[in-house]
Amino acid sequence: MWQRWIVNPVKGLLRRGADPERLAWSLALGVVVGVNPLLGSTTVAVLALAAVFRLNLVASQVGNHAVYPLELLMFPVFIKLGAVVFRTEKLPLEGKALWAAAKYHPWQTTRLLWSWEWHALVVWAVVAVVAVPVLAMGMRPVLVKMARRVGRKEAASR
């Protein structure tokens, strides 16, 4: 699965001449924005930010979609951290009740959760400012090595 949905698209971008440095930043942006606690916002947010920073739109979406399950796992973490940082009361809905409310009454649930949501977004934004550069720096050497391998294979096939 990882090969098909992540590695192959990245290799394809490298074959087409994508710069590993910019690719690392694009993937890092997609991964970090992909776990933001505003559920349902990641695709549009990643597209907008990648366009603003002139990053690779495809790579940013690959990173975004690769972490989708993690977004669902991180949502309650950011909500709880936001409540701790801003010293607000505990979220009125827990676990299954929260997911059921979001599924059957999304707008009402969003309105109910908004104060916790924006606190979670502030916490996420602070984490994102640190996480994007750290991830980009970590991915860069891997992508440079991958670009060399892809370049060698293409040269050998000519």
ABEGO torsion letter per residue (X at the ends): XAAAAAAAAAAAAAAAGBBAAAAAAAAAAAAAAAABABBGAAAAAAAAAAAAAGBBAAAAAAAAAAAAAAAAAAAAAAAAAAAAAAGBBBBABBEAAAAAAAAABAAAAAAAAAAAAAAAAAAAAAAAAAAAAAAAAAAAAAAAAAAAAAAAAAAAAX
